[in-house]
Amino acid sequence: MVQVGPAQGGTVEIEFTAEDVARTRFAVSPLWEVVASVRVLKGADDQGVHRRWAEQVRPLLAAAKVDLTPLSRLIALGAECVPSFLVPPPTTPQPSLEVELAALRATPLELLRTTTPGVQEGAAELRENPGRELGRLAEVIAAYWEVALAPYWPRMLAVFEGDILNRAIHFAEGGARRLFDDFAPQVTWDSGTLQLVRRSSRGRRELGGRGLLLVPSAFVWPRIFSNLGSGDWQPTLRYPPRGIGTLWEQGPQPCSDALAGVLGRTRARLLAELTAPASTTDLARRIGLSAGGVSQHLTALRAAGLVSAHRTGRVVLYARTGVGESLVGDGRRYGV
């Protein structure tokens, strides 16, 4: 089961060996985002973080006549967990939805079981005819994805990749302790052990040399979902990345007059927008310039030592350097 971790409850201590630290990795999961976002549409967004997104996609799903029943029956809003077979951990850093759906269709019969309250009947229907029912489930997920998530995926992916990049830098600077410093309020690192607050579980867990898979997710905030004991699958934490609060915002980040006076308005705005690493395309969308124009300004900022460029897959992400961070902070302090 993939379990929910709230801000209070029992504490699970996850023990790390040197091999576990060596095998800890990051990945993103389109399939998980499908499941987590359906939870939001069913009412799991108490803080209204995703209200703008939900208001946009609900009428689109209705117009497209997407029947979510095969998927929805496997997601119980009141339950503290999600069936593990529905969201197996990704085996590569950035799998496509098609790859994850192929794995879902091939789920062995013996894994189509769950103790998650409220979804046993749906799992039982899958077991009656796995070939047909898993294929139907995959078709529903694909149809939902095209309407509800595909148009937003570049924006979501930029947030995920930016968070992963930021945490990789933290790990390089200070090891596992620095990596988990600002992970989430319910997660702390202490002497080779990761402390995870959960609602109904406590005790110690060993990773068994498999390491921990860390998956940033747009739709889990303020919770963490954990899967620490499902057979041969790698233990997994799905967590809210940095910048999630601004994911659906349309307006620009504030830019001080003092900073604009030094750099020029456009370059100051670009630097201000880099609260988290972002791509040229994403920055162009946010500030209303062409990608080529943004690229020219970023080249100048990079030459001045204010931003750095990092390639991740096919995308180049730009991030503020330490000098850039200081300049933005000082500009807001003295020039607003």
Order of alpha helices (4+ residues) and beta strands (2+ residues): beta-beta-alpha-beta-alpha-alpha-alpha-beta-alpha-alpha-alpha-alpha-beta-beta-beta-beta-beta-beta-alpha-alpha-beta-alpha-alpha-beta-beta-alpha
